Amino acid sequence: MGIYQRSSFYWRTVQQVMTTVDTETEVDQTSLTALADPTRLAILALLRGRDHCVCHLVEALGLKQSVVSHHVGVLRRAGLVTSWPHPEDRRWLYYRLDRPALAQVASHLGWLLDDREYDPEPLPCAVDEPRGAGR
């Protein structure tokens, strides 16, 4: 296979993969971006055990209140965390892990683990072709 054939094959493959990703997964990119930060993962880990207000998250994480509030806001906008007011003082919000939303993200990523189309034989590289082939 010559260089132009390989290039054409590569781009057709990329287009097929992107079409598959677009049609088989409808994961909101905002959710994946929110999950890509270690601080936000730490917040989710804390919320996994119980609901927290920002002051508890600040204490547990050892970060400034503004930093924690920013990250909680990202998680809320991504739909991974919900909030509810303190029953006696509505100025305080408690944050809760949105388990159904996280389950949906996980289920949309599950297609990556489907090995029905997996071929353990790698495609040959240029180094695998004998010299002078395809010219």
C-alpha positions in Angstrom: 0.0 0.0 0.0 1.5 3.3 -1.1 1.6 6.5 0.9 -1.4 8.0 -0.8 -3.4 4.8 -0.4 -2.5 4.7 3.3 -3.4 8.3 3.8 -6.8 7.8 2.1 -7.4 4.7 4.2 -6.5 6.5 7.3 -8.9 9.4 6.7 -11.8 7.1 5.7 -11.1 5.2 8.9 -11.1 8.4 11.0 -14.4 9.5 9.3 -16.0 6.1 10.1 -14.8 6.3 13.7 -16.1 9.8 14.2 -19.5 8.8 12.6 -19.6 5.9 15.1 -18.8 8.1 18.0 -21.4 10.7 16.9 -24.2 8.1 16.4 -23.5 5.6 19.2 -22.6 8.0 21.9 -24.4 11.1 22.9 -22.2 12.0 25.9 -22.3 15.6 26.6 -18.7 17.0 26.1 -19.4 19.2 29.2 -19.7 16.2 31.4 -16.5 14.7 30.1 -14.7 17.9 30.6 -16.0 18.2 34.1 -14.8 14.7 34.9 -11.3 15.4 33.5 -10.2 17.5 36.5 -8.7 16.0 39.6 -10.3 18.5 42.0 -13.7 17.9 40.5 -13.2 14.1 40.8 -12.2 14.6 44.5 -15.5 16.6 45.0 -17.5 13.8 43.4 -15.7 11.3 45.6 -16.7 13.3 48.7 -20.3 13.6 47.4 -20.4 9.9 46.8 -20.5 9.4 50.6 -22.9 12.1 51.6 -24.2 15.6 50.7 -22.0 18.5 51.6 -22.1 22.2 51.6 -19.2 24.2 50.2 -17.7 24.9 53.7 -17.4 21.1 54.3 -15.8 20.6 50.8 -13.4 23.5 51.5 -12.3 21.9 54.8 -12.0 18.4 53.3 -10.0 19.5 50.2 -7.9 22.2 51.9 -8.7 24.7 49.0 -10.0 28.2 49.0 -13.8 28.7 49.0 -13.7 30.4 45.7 -11.9 27.5 44.1 -14.2 24.9 45.4 -17.3 27.0 44.4 -15.9 27.3 40.9 -15.5 23.5 40.6 -18.9 22.8 42.1 -20.4 25.2 39.6 -18.7 23.4 36.7 -20.1 20.1 38.0 -23.6 21.6 38.4 -23.6 23.1 34.9 -22.5 19.7 33.6 -25.5 18.2 35.4 -23.4 15.9 37.6 -24.3 17.6 40.8 -27.5 19.0 42.1 -28.2 21.3 45.1 -30.8 21.7 47.7 -31.2 24.5 50.4 -30.5 24.0 54.1 -33.9 23.4 55.7 -33.6 26.2 58.3 -31.3 28.7 56.5 -32.0 28.8 52.8 -28.8 30.8 52.2 -26.8 27.6 52.5 -26.8 25.0 49.7 -26.0 21.4 50.0 -24.7 19.5 47.0 -25.6 16.0 46.0 -24.1 13.6 43.4 -26.6 13.2 40.6 -26.3 9.4 40.4 -28.6 8.9 37.4 -26.6 11.5 35.4 -23.3 9.8 36.2 -24.9 6.4 35.3 -25.9 7.8 32.0 -22.4 9.1 31.3 -21.0 5.7 32.2 -23.5 3.8 30.0 -22.6 6.1 27.0 -18.9 5.2 27.5 -19.7 1.5 27.7 -19.4 1.1 24.0 -15.7 1.5 24.3 -15.5 -1.8 26.2 -17.4 -3.7 23.5 -14.8 -6.0 22.0 -16.9 -7.6 19.3 -15.1 -5.4 16.7 -11.7 -5.7 18.3 -9.0 -7.1 16.1 -5.8 -7.9 18.1 -3.8 -8.0 14.8 -2.3 -4.5 14.4 -2.3 -2.8 11.0 1.1 -3.0 9.3 3.4 0.0 9.7 5.6 1.4 7.0 8.5 -0.3 8.7 6.8 -3.7 8.2 6.7 -3.3 4.4 9.6 -4.5 2.3 11.7 -1.7 0.8 10.5 -0.6 -2.6 7.0 -2.0 -2.1 4.2 0.4 -3.2 6.5 2.6 -5.3 
